[in-house]
């Protein structure tokens, strides 16, 4: 059974950067694409980014394109989300997921961007 644990969230000023990590345990996830989602207070869950198996293809939501970078280190069974030029609208709980199936979610990590 796969478990995902996110970390790296925190409080940062607008314009700052954070790097989120998502470590998978229980199973090697290198054969699967992985995604980051977020949920802001009072808003629907939003897909943020995806990285393909092998890491060769990435996709981003328009709201984060050019500011966020998703990457993976399969030797560490870990996916990262580098977030730059953060805005208050980026404030949310960030989750990583892997669609095995079933889709497995982590517990999330809080990111707060102050203006």
Buried (B, 14 or more C-beta within 10 A) or exposed (E): EBEBBBEBBEEBEEEBEBBBBBBBEEBEBBEBBBBBBBBBEEEEEBBBBBBBBEBEEBBBBEBBEEBBBBBBEBEEBBBBBBBBEBBEEBBBBBBBBBEEEEEBBBEBBEBBBEE
